[in-house]
């Protein structure tokens, strides 16, 4: 994974390796991704670990400084951009498959989405 062998037998090291492996699988597997994608995956995994550490620290203390929140936001945005770049991040949330996902039903409605009920 790195030019020099780095032991990954710490909890954080195991988490990093696990994330790299999962993201690699999500991108099609180690034998199907480019070196550039491999680099992006390592950076995404690193950011995930750092963000998780920041979240854990917040849960322990219940407070953050403005600088910590800004750094968290920057890292989170960077991670999202990298994930989008390699296809790991789906901007639209998963939704249940229903009759409106059918192209024929969409065409029969004249190419429009169904109206949704307003919640009171």
C-alpha positions as protocol buffer text, in pm:
chain_id: "A"
residue {
  index: 1
  type: UNK
  ca { x: 0 y: 0 z: 0 }
}
residue {
  index: 2
  type: UNK
  ca { x: 292 y: 234 z: 75 }
}
residue {
  index: 3
  type: UNK
  ca { x: 649 y: 256 z: -57 }
}
residue {
  index: 4
  type: UNK
  ca { x: 779 y: 153 z: 285 }
}
residue {
  index: 5
  type: UNK
  ca { x: 617 y: -129 z: 486 }
}
residue {
  index: 6
  type: UNK
  ca { x: 399 y: 23 z: 754 }
}
residue {
  index: 7
  type: UNK
  ca { x: 250 y: -205 z: 1019 }
}
residue {
  index: 8
  type: UNK
  ca { x: -127 y: -178 z: 1029 }
}
residue {
  index: 9
  type: UNK
  ca { x: -182 y: -369 z: 1351 }
}
residue {
  index: 10
  type: UNK
  ca { x: -328 y: -74 z: 1543 }
}
residue {
  index: 11
  type: UNK
  ca { x: -706 y: -16 z: 1553 }
}
residue {
  index: 12
  type: UNK
  ca { x: -664 y: 292 z: 1332 }
}
residue {
  index: 13
  type: UNK
  ca { x: -436 y: 104 z: 1092 }
}
residue {
  index: 14
  type: UNK
  ca { x: -685 y: -181 z: 1062 }
}
residue {
  index: 15
  type: UNK
  ca { x: -966 y: 67 z: 1002 }
}
residue {
  index: 16
  type: UNK
  ca { x: -762 y: 241 z: 729 }
}
residue {
  index: 17
  type: UNK
  ca { x: -681 y: -87 z: 552 }
}
residue {
  index: 18
  type: UNK
  ca { x: -1043 y: -200 z: 583 }
}
residue {
  index: 19
  type: UNK
  ca { x: -1167 y: 125 z: 426 }
}
residue {
  index: 20
  type: UNK
  ca { x: -913 y: 101 z: 143 }
}
residue {
  index: 21
  type: UNK
  ca { x: -1024 y: -257 z: 72 }
}
residue {
  index: 22
  type: UNK
  ca { x: -1395 y: -173 z: 84 }
}
residue {
  index: 23
  type: UNK
  ca { x: -1361 y: 133 z: -138 }
}
residue {
  index: 24
  type: UNK
  ca { x: -1142 y: -64 z: -379 }
}
residue {
  index: 25
  type: UNK
  ca { x: -1409 y: -335 z: -400 }
}
residue {
  index: 26
  type: UNK
  ca { x: -1677 y: -69 z: -456 }
}
residue {
  index: 27
  type: UNK
  ca { x: -1471 y: 62 z: -749 }
}
residue {
  index: 28
  type: UNK
  ca { x: -1452 y: -280 z: -912 }
}
residue {
  index: 29
  type: UNK
  ca { x: -1161 y: -450 z: -736 }
}
residue {
  index: 30
  type: UNK
  ca { x: -785 y: -402 z: -716 }
}
residue {
  index: 31
  type: UNK
  ca { x: -723 y: -551 z: -1060 }
}
residue {
  index: 32
  type: UNK
  ca { x: -970 y: -315 z: -1230 }
}
residue {
  index: 33
  type: UNK
  ca { x: -872 y: 28 z: -1095 }
}
residue {
  index: 34
  type: UNK
  ca { x: -604 y: 267 z: -1210 }
}
residue {
  index: 35
  type: UNK
  ca { x: -317 y: 391 z: -998 }
}
residue {
  index: 36
  type: UNK
  ca { x: -483 y: 733 z: -983 }
}
residue {
  index: 37
  type: UNK
  ca { x: -801 y: 578 z: -842 }
}
residue {
  index: 38
  type: UNK
  ca { x: -589 y: 379 z: -596 }
}
residue {
  index: 39
  type: UNK
  ca { x: -432 y: 707 z: -475 }
}
residue {
  index: 40
  type: UNK
  ca { x: -772 y: 871 z: -440 }
}
residue {
  index: 41
  type: UNK
  ca { x: -898 y: 573 z: -239 }
}
residue {
  index: 42
  type: UNK
  ca { x: -607 y: 601 z: 7 }
}
residue {
  index: 43
  type: UNK
  ca { x: -677 y: 972 z: 52 }
}
residue {
  index: 44
  type: UNK
  ca { x: -1048 y: 908 z: 100 }
}
residue {
  index: 45
  type: UNK
  ca { x: -972 y: 641 z: 362 }
}
residue {
  index: 46
  type: UNK
  ca { x: -730 y: 875 z: 539 }
}
residue {
  index: 47
  type: UNK
  ca { x: -988 y: 1153 z: 550 }
}
residue {
  index: 48
  type: UNK
  ca { x: -1250 y: 906 z: 675 }
}
residue {
  index: 49
  type: UNK
  ca { x: -1021 y: 802 z: 962 }
}
residue {
  index: 50
  type: UNK
  ca { x: -938 y: 1161 z: 1057 }
}
residue {
  index: 51
  type: UNK
  ca { x: -1305 y: 1262 z: 1040 }
}
residue {
  index: 52
  type: UNK
  ca { x: -1404 y: 965 z: 1256 }
}
residue {
  index: 53
  type: UNK
  ca { x: -1140 y: 1065 z: 1512 }
}
residue {
  index: 54
  type: UNK
  ca { x: -1280 y: 1420 z: 1519 }
}
residue {
  index: 55
  type: UNK
  ca { x: -1632 y: 1285 z: 1562 }
}
residue {
  index: 56
  type: UNK
  ca { x: -1523 y: 1058 z: 1846 }
}
residue {
  index: 57
  type: UNK
  ca { x: -1349 y: 1349 z: 2018 }
}
residue {
  index: 58
  type: UNK
  ca { x: -1664 y: 1559 z: 1989 }
}
residue {
  index: 59
  type: UNK
  ca { x: -1875 y: 1278 z: 2138 }
}
residue {
  index: 60
  type: UNK
  ca { x: -1632 y: 1252 z: 2431 }
}
residue {
  index: 61
  type: UNK
  ca { x: -1610 y: 1624 z: 2506 }
}
residue {
  index: 62
  type: UNK
  ca { x: -1928 y: 1766 z: 2357 }
}
residue {
  index: 63
  type: UNK
  ca { x: -1747 y: 2071 z: 2227 }
}
residue {
  index: 64
  type: UNK
  ca { x: -1539 y: 2191 z: 1936 }
}
residue {
  index: 65
  type: UNK
  ca { x: -1364 y: 2511 z: 1844 }
}
residue {
  index: 66
  type: UNK
  ca { x: -1443 y: 2715 z: 1537 }
}
residue {
  index: 67
  type: UNK
  ca { x: -1111 y: 2609 z: 1382 }
}
residue {
  index: 68
  type: UNK
  ca { x: -1190 y: 2241 z: 1444 }
}
residue {
  index: 69
  type: UNK
  ca { x: -1533 y: 2278 z: 1283 }
}
residue {
  index: 70
  type: UNK
  ca { x: -1387 y: 2457 z: 981 }
}
residue {
  index: 71
  type: UNK
  ca { x: -1117 y: 2192 z: 939 }
}
residue {
  index: 72
  type: UNK
  ca { x: -1380 y: 1918 z: 971 }
}
residue {
  index: 73
  type: UNK
  ca { x: -1590 y: 2088 z: 703 }
}
residue {
  index: 74
  type: UNK
  ca { x: -1293 y: 2123 z: 467 }
}
residue {
  index: 75
  type: UNK
  ca { x: -1193 y: 1760 z: 509 }
}
residue {
  index: 76
  type: UNK
  ca { x: -1551 y: 1640 z: 468 }
}
residue {
  index: 77
  type: UNK
  ca { x: -1597 y: 1844 z: 150 }
}
residue {
  index: 78
  type: UNK
  ca { x: -1265 y: 1720 z: 11 }
}
residue {
  index: 79
  type: UNK
  ca { x: -1360 y: 1361 z: 85 }
}
residue {
  index: 80
  type: UNK
  ca { x: -1697 y: 1404 z: -88 }
}
residue {
  index: 81
  type: UNK
  ca { x: -1533 y: 1558 z: -396 }
}
residue {
  index: 82
  type: UNK
  ca { x: -1282 y: 1273 z: -420 }
}
residue {
  index: 83
  type: UNK
  ca { x: -1558 y: 1015 z: -376 }
}
residue {
  index: 84
  type: UNK
  ca { x: -1762 y: 1176 z: -654 }
}
residue {
  index: 85
  type: UNK
  ca { x: -1458 y: 1188 z: -879 }
}
residue {
  index: 86
  type: UNK
  ca { x: -1407 y: 810 z: -865 }
}
residue {
  index: 87
  type: UNK
  ca { x: -1776 y: 718 z: -850 }
}
residue {
  index: 88
  type: UNK
  ca { x: -1804 y: 622 z: -484 }
}
residue {
  index: 89
  type: UNK
  ca { x: -2045 y: 896 z: -390 }
}
residue {
  index: 90
  type: UNK
  ca { x: -2400 y: 897 z: -516 }
}
residue {
  index: 91
  type: UNK
  ca { x: -2539 y: 1249 z: -480 }
}
residue {
  index: 92
  type: UNK
  ca { x: -2897 y: 1126 z: -482 }
}
residue {
  index: 93
  type: UNK
  ca { x: -3010 y: 923 z: -183 }
}
residue {
  index: 94
  type: UNK
  ca { x: -3108 y: 562 z: -225 }
}
residue {
  index: 95
  type: UNK
  ca { x: -3480 y: 529 z: -263 }
}
residue {
  index: 96
  type: UNK
  ca { x: -3718 y: 240 z: -279 }
}
residue {
  index: 97
  type: UNK
  ca { x: -3790 y: 109 z: -625 }
}
residue {
  index: 98
  type: UNK
  ca { x: -4147 y: 192 z: -715 }
}
residue {
  index: 99
  type: UNK
  ca { x: -4367 y: 232 z: -1019 }
}
residue {
  index: 100
  type: UNK
  ca { x: -4228 y: 580 z: -1084 }
}
residue {
  index: 101
  type: UNK
  ca { x: -3884 y: 442 z: -1167 }
}
residue {
  index: 102
  type: UNK
  ca { x: -4028 y: 260 z: -1469 }
}
residue {
  index: 103
  type: UNK
  ca { x: -3943 y: 449 z: -1793 }
}
residue {
  index: 104
  type: UNK
  ca { x: -4275 y: 347 z: -1950 }
}
residue {
  index: 105
  type: UNK
  ca { x: -4474 y: 486 z: -1656 }
}
residue {
  index: 106
  type: UNK
  ca { x: -4268 y: 805 z: -1676 }
}
residue {
  index: 107
  type: UNK
  ca { x: -4350 y: 842 z: -2046 }
}
residue {
  index: 108
  type: UNK
  ca { x: -4719 y: 769 z: -1986 }
}
residue {
  index: 109
  type: UNK
  ca { x: -4727 y: 1055 z: -1738 }
}
residue {
  index: 110
  type: UNK
  ca { x: -4595 y: 1282 z: -2011 }
}
residue {
  index: 111
  type: UNK
  ca { x: -4239 y: 1287 z: -1882 }
}
residue {
  index: 112
  type: UNK
  ca { x: -4319 y: 1432 z: -1542 }
}
residue {
  index: 113
  type: UNK
  ca { x: -4271 y: 1320 z: -1189 }
}
residue {
  index: 114
  type: UNK
  ca { x: -4576 y: 1240 z: -980 }
}
residue {
  index: 115
  type: UNK
  ca { x: -4702 y: 1505 z: -742 }
}
residue {
  index: 116
  type: UNK
  ca { x: -4633 y: 1434 z: -380 }
}
residue {
  index: 117
  type: UNK
  ca { x: -4867 y: 1493 z: -95 }
}
residue {
  index: 118
  type: UNK
  ca { x: -4778 y: 1781 z: 129 }
}
residue {
  index: 119
  type: UNK
  ca { x: -4723 y: 1691 z: 492 }
}
residue {
  index: 120
  type: UNK
  ca { x: -4905 y: 1906 z: 744 }
}
